[in-house]
């Protein structure tokens, strides 16, 4: 653990800031809680800098953050990268014309939505989420964004759970970068 997306060692104490929560949100799931890392100002700033580093200098129109912790990271990364932010939300949370994509989680099924007119076709976007587990949410986001004809320059996550093999299910040719791996 603690090899960053770019081959740079990440602070070892970050792993102490990400705690395991057993049986959440359902029995048998080991949830990675990133809130203690986000609550520490210097570590949150350093984690954001590590997530942003590979994308600095990449022309972007927006960062797309996946509900809900992906909002926190995505909005902050959009600020760091001096670009726009667009949320990808759970059903029923967005006004106007929306597109919906259903997907499977490691513990059930869900749907995500995006405003159809949030950006223009051809917009260059970075998709951001907090954790890559089985990859269902990220793959659904890619499918949703492709319907809008955005150009996906990459995807970024704070934490990748290698044992759940989400990266193995990532068939998209765009880069998928994780800051921390477990």
Backbone as CSV, one residue per row, in Angstrom:
resi,resn,N_x,N_y,N_z,CA_x,CA_y,CA_z,C_x,C_y,C_z
1,UNK,0.817,-1.189,0.000,0.000,0.000,0.000,0.861,1.253,0.000
2,UNK,0.261,2.335,-0.340,0.848,3.672,-0.300,1.859,3.942,-1.404
3,UNK,1.611,3.391,-2.561,2.318,3.785,-3.769,1.300,4.600,-4.552
4,UNK,1.609,5.802,-4.879,0.632,6.660,-5.550,0.492,6.279,-7.014
5,UNK,-0.452,6.942,-7.664,-0.718,6.687,-9.075,0.488,6.972,-9.945
6,UNK,1.360,7.825,-9.491,2.473,8.267,-10.338,3.808,7.695,-9.892
7,UNK,3.781,6.662,-9.038,5.012,6.058,-8.578,5.688,6.814,-7.459
8,UNK,5.023,7.822,-6.913,5.580,8.609,-5.823,5.009,8.086,-4.515
9,UNK,5.852,7.853,-3.553,5.374,7.356,-2.266,4.461,8.391,-1.612
10,UNK,3.348,7.921,-1.076,2.428,8.801,-0.360,2.724,8.691,1.124
11,UNK,2.376,9.705,1.897,2.644,9.640,3.334,2.040,8.399,3.981
12,UNK,2.850,7.644,4.688,2.398,6.403,5.317,1.264,6.650,6.297
13,UNK,1.256,7.811,6.948,0.209,8.061,7.944,-1.164,8.285,7.322
14,UNK,-1.235,8.474,6.006,-2.552,8.582,5.372,-3.361,7.314,5.614
15,UNK,-2.692,6.162,5.620,-3.417,4.905,5.854,-4.048,4.883,7.244
16,UNK,-3.443,5.591,8.193,-4.031,5.690,9.539,-5.270,6.578,9.531
17,UNK,-5.351,7.477,8.585,-6.483,8.401,8.494,-7.691,7.778,7.775
18,UNK,-7.466,6.694,7.059,-8.566,6.008,6.374,-8.892,4.767,7.187
19,UNK,-10.077,4.793,7.800,-10.401,3.712,8.729,-11.354,2.699,8.099
20,UNK,-11.252,1.479,8.580,-12.138,0.398,8.149,-13.379,0.383,9.032
21,UNK,-14.534,0.256,8.396,-15.801,0.137,9.115,-16.443,-1.167,8.648
22,UNK,-16.508,-2.145,9.548,-17.054,-3.457,9.202,-18.576,-3.403,9.069
23,UNK,-19.080,-4.201,8.144,-20.525,-4.397,7.948,-21.276,-3.110,7.627
24,UNK,-20.642,-2.238,6.849,-21.309,-1.008,6.405,-21.125,-0.864,4.906
25,UNK,-22.126,-0.581,4.135,-23.510,-0.310,4.519,-24.362,-1.558,4.717
26,UNK,-23.784,-2.744,4.456,-24.497,-4.010,4.645,-23.546,-5.019,5.272
27,UNK,-24.080,-6.047,5.915,-23.220,-7.096,6.479,-22.301,-7.693,5.414
28,UNK,-21.039,-7.885,5.799,-20.058,-8.475,4.905,-19.239,-7.465,4.118
29,UNK,-19.619,-6.194,4.161,-18.882,-5.149,3.451,-17.903,-4.495,4.429
30,UNK,-16.648,-4.324,4.000,-15.660,-3.573,4.772,-15.506,-2.224,4.097
31,UNK,-16.076,-1.211,4.712,-16.150,0.142,4.157,-14.885,0.912,4.497
32,UNK,-14.307,1.611,3.504,-13.156,2.478,3.728,-13.675,3.897,3.960
33,UNK,-13.548,4.383,5.169,-14.037,5.708,5.552,-12.915,6.726,5.377
34,UNK,-13.078,7.612,4.399,-12.053,8.615,4.114,-12.261,9.913,4.895
35,UNK,-13.362,10.020,5.633,-13.677,11.273,6.323,-12.566,11.708,7.291
36,UNK,-11.934,10.801,8.062,-10.832,11.276,8.918,-9.696,11.933,8.125
37,UNK,-9.402,11.455,6.918,-8.382,12.093,6.083,-8.865,13.463,5.627
38,UNK,-10.130,13.562,5.217,-10.677,14.839,4.772,-10.727,15.859,5.913
39,UNK,-10.890,15.380,7.135,-11.010,16.269,8.294,-9.684,16.890,8.712
40,UNK,-8.579,16.354,8.235,-7.260,16.890,8.570,-6.826,17.826,7.442
41,UNK,-6.806,19.113,7.701,-6.534,20.106,6.664,-5.269,19.864,5.862
42,UNK,-4.113,19.724,6.508,-2.883,19.520,5.742,-2.876,18.216,4.939
43,UNK,-3.402,17.131,5.521,-3.425,15.866,4.791,-4.438,15.895,3.644
44,UNK,-5.584,16.538,3.858,-6.575,16.675,2.792,-5.965,17.464,1.638
45,UNK,-5.292,18.564,1.953,-4.657,19.378,0.911,-3.596,18.580,0.156
46,UNK,-2.793,17.821,0.885,-1.743,17.017,0.242,-2.345,15.907,-0.619
47,UNK,-3.424,15.285,-0.147,-4.089,14.241,-0.932,-4.666,14.832,-2.218
48,UNK,-5.284,16.002,-2.113,-5.820,16.666,-3.309,-4.710,17.014,-4.290
49,UNK,-3.597,17.498,-3.767,-2.473,17.824,-4.641,-1.977,16.574,-5.371
50,UNK,-1.906,15.438,-4.647,-1.469,14.185,-5.272,-2.462,13.727,-6.335
51,UNK,-3.768,13.896,-6.073,-4.778,13.520,-7.059,-4.737,14.436,-8.283
52,UNK,-4.466,15.706,-8.056,-4.471,16.690,-9.151,-3.221,16.619,-10.015
53,UNK,-2.097,16.233,-9.434,-0.808,16.312,-10.111,-0.796,15.705,-11.517
54,UNK,-1.318,14.493,-11.719,-1.237,13.916,-13.067,-2.058,14.668,-14.121
55,UNK,-2.999,15.490,-13.674,-3.906,16.168,-14.604,-3.547,17.634,-14.821
56,UNK,-2.568,18.133,-14.089,-2.161,19.526,-14.273,-1.639,19.706,-15.701
57,UNK,-2.090,20.735,-16.357,-1.693,20.973,-17.727,-2.563,20.260,-18.757
58,UNK,-3.480,19.404,-18.305,-4.405,18.733,-19.209,-5.599,19.647,-19.457
59,UNK,-5.886,19.980,-20.699,-7.057,20.826,-20.964,-8.339,20.115,-20.530
60,UNK,-9.101,20.761,-19.655,-10.352,20.214,-19.129,-11.438,21.280,-19.180
61,UNK,-12.663,20.835,-19.424,-13.821,21.715,-19.305,-14.508,21.535,-17.957
62,UNK,-14.387,20.336,-17.372,-15.021,20.096,-16.076,-14.502,18.815,-15.443
63,UNK,-14.606,18.791,-14.139,-14.440,17.570,-13.358,-15.846,17.103,-13.024
64,UNK,-16.101,15.806,-13.208,-17.388,15.218,-12.858,-17.201,14.400,-11.593
65,UNK,-17.888,14.782,-10.511,-17.767,14.094,-9.238,-18.968,13.210,-8.981
66,UNK,-18.707,11.965,-8.587,-19.759,10.984,-8.357,-20.227,11.053,-6.901
67,UNK,-21.548,11.091,-6.724,-22.154,11.177,-5.395,-21.658,10.055,-4.501
68,UNK,-21.426,10.318,-3.263,-21.444,11.629,-2.627,-20.039,12.103,-2.254
69,UNK,-19.179,11.187,-1.859,-17.835,11.636,-1.482,-17.032,12.069,-2.698
70,UNK,-17.437,11.611,-3.874,-16.820,12.084,-5.112,-17.120,13.550,-5.364
71,UNK,-18.223,14.078,-4.764,-18.514,15.524,-4.851,-17.423,16.309,-4.149
72,UNK,-17.082,15.848,-2.958,-16.091,16.554,-2.143,-14.764,16.611,-2.891
73,UNK,-14.306,15.442,-3.322,-13.027,15.372,-4.024,-13.102,16.046,-5.388
74,UNK,-14.187,15.817,-6.106,-14.328,16.382,-7.447,-14.385,17.895,-7.452
75,UNK,-15.171,18.469,-6.553,-15.271,19.929,-6.493,-13.927,20.542,-6.095
76,UNK,-13.262,19.921,-5.130,-11.953,20.433,-4.717,-10.926,20.299,-5.844
77,UNK,-10.969,19.187,-6.579,-10.050,19.021,-7.712,-10.354,20.013,-8.825
78,UNK,-11.630,20.268,-9.066,-11.990,21.271,-10.074,-11.386,22.619,-9.694
79,UNK,-11.451,22.960,-8.422,-10.839,24.211,-7.958,-9.324,24.182,-8.187
80,UNK,-8.690,23.086,-7.791,-7.235,22.940,-7.966,-6.826,23.059,-9.433
81,UNK,-7.644,22.481,-10.313,-7.319,22.444,-11.735,-7.906,23.623,-12.504
82,UNK,-8.578,24.513,-11.775,-9.141,25.741,-12.360,-10.104,25.437,-13.513
83,UNK,-11.026,24.527,-13.232,-12.019,24.154,-14.231,-13.380,24.034,-13.578
84,UNK,-14.401,23.727,-14.355,-15.759,23.589,-13.845,-15.977,22.271,-13.125
85,UNK,-17.125,22.180,-12.461,-17.522,20.970,-11.741,-18.962,20.619,-12.085
86,UNK,-19.224,19.349,-12.361,-20.572,18.854,-12.628,-20.791,17.599,-11.789
87,UNK,-21.881,17.555,-11.011,-22.144,16.362,-10.203,-22.825,15.245,-10.990
88,UNK,-22.483,14.024,-10.638,-23.206,12.829,-11.069,-23.919,12.344,-9.808
89,UNK,-25.260,12.330,-9.851,-26.047,12.155,-8.633,-26.886,10.893,-8.647
90,UNK,-27.399,10.575,-7.472,-28.390,9.509,-7.333,-29.717,10.034,-7.853
91,UNK,-30.649,9.153,-8.182,-31.909,9.564,-8.828,-32.720,10.575,-8.026
92,UNK,-33.353,11.468,-8.790,-34.302,12.408,-8.209,-33.702,13.632,-7.562
93,UNK,-32.429,13.891,-7.747,-31.757,15.014,-7.084,-31.440,16.179,-8.010
94,UNK,-31.610,15.997,-9.319,-31.234,17.028,-10.277,-32.458,17.548,-11.032
95,UNK,-32.538,18.853,-11.245,-33.641,19.418,-12.031,-33.359,19.335,-13.531
96,UNK,-34.383,19.580,-14.304,-34.214,19.669,-15.755,-34.150,18.309,-16.415
97,UNK,-33.653,18.322,-17.657,-33.528,17.086,-18.433,-32.297,16.321,-17.950
98,UNK,-32.510,15.063,-17.619,-31.421,14.242,-17.090,-31.281,12.957,-17.888
99,UNK,-30.098,12.367,-17.804,-29.846,11.022,-18.312,-29.574,10.127,-17.114
100,UNK,-30.015,8.873,-17.213,-29.890,7.921,-16.109,-29.150,6.675,-16.573
101,UNK,-28.348,6.105,-15.685,-27.652,4.846,-15.962,-27.779,3.950,-14.741
102,UNK,-28.242,2.721,-14.950,-28.325,1.740,-13.860,-27.040,0.925,-13.833
103,UNK,-26.667,0.432,-12.639,-25.443,-0.353,-12.504,-25.529,-1.244,-11.277
104,UNK,-24.588,-2.183,-11.198,-24.523,-3.095,-10.058,-23.385,-2.685,-9.135
105,UNK,-23.685,-2.773,-7.841,-22.696,-2.551,-6.792,-22.282,-3.900,-6.220
106,UNK,-21.278,-3.908,-5.365,-20.898,-5.144,-4.703,-21.985,-5.612,-3.747
107,UNK,-22.962,-4.734,-3.439,-24.028,-5.089,-2.507,-25.428,-4.750,-3.027
108,UNK,-25.614,-4.690,-4.347,-26.944,-4.442,-4.894,-26.905,-3.699,-6.219
109,UNK,-28.017,-3.046,-6.544,-28.143,-2.256,-7.775,-28.431,-0.811,-7.400
110,UNK,-28.070,0.104,-8.303,-28.337,1.518,-8.078,-28.413,2.212,-9.427
111,UNK,-28.660,3.521,-9.394,-28.696,4.334,-10.609,-28.009,5.659,-10.316
112,UNK,-27.483,6.248,-11.376,-26.907,7.579,-11.285,-27.480,8.434,-12.403
113,UNK,-27.405,9.747,-12.213,-27.959,10.677,-13.194,-27.042,11.880,-13.362
114,UNK,-27.178,12.515,-14.522,-26.458,13.746,-14.809,-27.394,14.651,-15.614
115,UNK,-27.251,15.956,-15.431,-28.033,16.890,-16.231,-27.547,16.829,-17.677
116,UNK,-28.491,16.630,-18.581,-28.144,16.449,-19.990,-27.535,17.694,-20.620
117,UNK,-27.853,18.862,-20.072,-27.351,20.110,-20.660,-26.288,20.794,-19.801
118,UNK,-25.652,20.029,-18.907,-24.636,20.621,-18.022,-23.411,21.096,-18.803
119,UNK,-23.062,20.376,-19.844,-21.911,20.706,-20.691,-22.283,20.463,-22.149
120,UNK,-21.403,20.805,-23.027,-21.624,20.663,-24.468,-20.982,19.373,-24.977
121,UNK,-21.518,18.786,-26.064,-20.859,17.619,-26.652,-19.403,17.958,-26.997
122,UNK,-18.520,17.022,-26.705,-17.091,17.242,-26.945,-16.361,17.822,-25.746
123,UNK,-17.102,18.180,-24.676,-16.459,18.717,-23.472,-15.450,17.697,-22.939
124,UNK,-14.290,18.185,-22.539,-13.224,17.327,-21.993,-13.393,17.246,-20.476
125,UNK,-13.587,16.002,-19.989,-13.923,15.823,-18.579,-13.024,14.794,-17.908
126,UNK,-12.876,14.968,-16.598,-12.204,14.033,-15.705,-13.258,13.524,-14.737
127,UNK,-13.420,12.213,-14.637,-14.390,11.617,-13.720,-13.674,11.293,-12.414
128,UNK,-14.285,11.698,-11.278,-13.657,11.520,-9.968,-14.607,10.816,-9.012
129,UNK,-14.063,9.852,-8.275,-14.804,9.189,-7.201,-13.845,8.964,-6.042
130,UNK,-14.396,8.584,-4.916,-13.569,8.383,-3.733,-12.863,7.037,-3.736
131,UNK,-13.608,5.950,-4.012,-13.058,4.605,-3.902,-13.395,3.793,-5.149
132,UNK,-12.402,3.077,-5.665,-12.622,2.085,-6.706,-12.689,0.734,-6.020
133,UNK,-13.879,0.150,-6.009,-14.064,-1.178,-5.425,-14.239,-2.171,-6.581
134,UNK,-15.475,-2.509,-6.931,-15.710,-3.428,-8.049,-15.734,-2.706,-9.382
135,UNK,-15.818,-1.381,-9.366,-15.776,-0.594,-10.589,-17.123,-0.278,-11.207
136,UNK,-18.207,-0.737,-10.603,-19.531,-0.526,-11.181,-19.924,0.928,-11.318
137,UNK,-19.662,1.721,-10.308,-20.043,3.129,-10.347,-19.250,3.885,-11.411
138,UNK,-17.965,3.631,-11.482,-17.146,4.304,-12.501,-17.556,3.884,-13.911
139,UNK,-17.782,2.596,-14.116,-18.199,2.146,-15.448,-19.546,2.745,-15.832
140,UNK,-20.468,2.830,-14.876,-21.773,3.448,-15.150,-21.603,4.924,-15.488
141,UNK,-20.710,5.595,-14.795,-20.457,7.012,-15.067,-19.897,7.204,-16.467
142,UNK,-18.989,6.342,-16.865,-18.426,6.420,-18.212,-19.530,6.225,-19.245
143,UNK,-20.393,5.229,-19.031,-21.488,4.979,-19.976,-22.411,6.187,-20.068
144,UNK,-22.714,6.783,-18.938,-23.577,7.961,-18.887,-22.943,9.131,-19.644
145,UNK,-21.682,9.376,-19.383,-20.954,10.494,-19.984,-20.775,10.283,-21.491
146,UNK,-20.561,9.053,-21.901,-20.430,8.767,-23.338,-21.732,9.073,-24.076
147,UNK,-22.890,8.857,-23.419,-24.174,9.199,-24.045,-24.247,10.689,-24.364
148,UNK,-23.583,11.498,-23.556,-23.576,12.948,-23.761,-22.476,13.388,-24.719
149,UNK,-21.707,12.442,-25.199,-20.630,12.688,-26.156,-19.536,13.601,-25.602
150,UNK,-19.260,13.448,-24.294,-18.123,14.137,-23.705,-16.861,13.340,-24.018
151,UNK,-15.731,14.026,-24.034,-14.446,13.355,-24.186,-13.879,13.124,-22.785
152,UNK,-13.742,11.880,-22.420,-13.226,11.534,-21.093,-11.708,11.464,-21.182
153,UNK,-11.030,12.353,-20.438,-9.565,12.340,-20.466,-9.004,11.372,-19.436
154,UNK,-9.822,10.994,-18.452,-9.373,10.050,-17.445,-10.346,9.951,-16.302
155,UNK,-9.972,9.069,-15.373,-10.730,8.890,-14.137,-9.727,8.849,-12.994
156,UNK,-10.135,9.415,-11.861,-9.257,9.461,-10.692,-10.036,9.069,-9.450
157,UNK,-9.403,8.275,-8.596,-9.978,7.900,-7.312,-8.929,8.126,-6.225
158,UNK,-9.398,8.383,-5.028,-8.477,8.522,-3.911,-7.943,7.156,-3.491
159,UNK,-8.834,6.155,-3.402,-8.488,4.827,-2.885,-8.919,3.750,-3.874
160,UNK,-8.025,2.803,-4.131,-8.363,1.621,-4.913,-8.244,0.392,-4.022
161,UNK,-9.282,-0.428,-4.015,-9.285,-1.682,-3.266,-8.949,-2.808,-4.245
162,UNK,-7.675,-3.145,-4.328,-7.201,-4.085,-5.343,-7.877,-5.451,-5.274
163,UNK,-8.185,-5.929,-4.076,-8.770,-7.262,-3.922,-10.127,-7.388,-4.603
164,UNK,-10.831,-6.277,-4.802,-12.160,-6.331,-5.427,-12.081,-6.249,-6.948
165,UNK,-10.898,-6.084,-7.501,-10.602,-6.190,-8.927,-11.386,-5.235,-9.821
166,UNK,-11.681,-4.045,-9.316,-12.366,-3.052,-10.137,-11.555,-2.635,-11.346
167,UNK,-10.250,-2.548,-11.193,-9.390,-2.160,-12.320,-9.445,-3.208,-13.432
168,UNK,-9.567,-4.473,-13.062,-9.641,-5.537,-14.064,-10.916,-5.414,-14.901
169,UNK,-11.941,-4.788,-14.353,-13.195,-4.587,-15.081,-13.210,-3.259,-15.853
170,UNK,-12.149,-2.484,-15.705,-12.037,-1.191,-16.389,-11.541,-1.459,-17.798
171,UNK,-12.412,-1.434,-18.763,-12.020,-1.742,-20.133,-11.851,-0.493,-20.981
172,UNK,-12.110,0.652,-20.388,-12.012,1.894,-21.143,-10.540,2.226,-21.396
173,UNK,-10.229,2.788,-22.568,-8.836,3.109,-22.864,-8.288,4.340,-22.140
174,UNK,-9.142,5.116,-21.475,-8.645,6.308,-20.776,-7.970,5.904,-19.470
175,UNK,-7.016,6.689,-19.006,-6.310,6.362,-17.771,-7.216,6.367,-16.553
176,UNK,-6.980,5.415,-15.680,-7.642,5.329,-14.380,-6.544,5.370,-13.336
177,UNK,-6.493,6.472,-12.557,-5.403,6.653,-11.593,-5.936,6.648,-10.166
178,UNK,-5.253,5.905,-9.298,-5.587,5.843,-7.875,-4.433,6.440,-7.081
179,UNK,-4.764,7.264,-6.103,-3.738,7.869,-5.266,-3.224,6.893,-4.218
180,UNK,-4.125,6.116,-3.611,-3.754,5.113,-2.615,-4.335,3.764,-3.008
181,UNK,-3.591,2.705,-2.787,-4.101,1.362,-3.053,-4.024,0.520,-1.801
182,UNK,-5.009,-0.314,-1.641,-5.061,-1.270,-0.523,-5.277,-2.658,-1.103
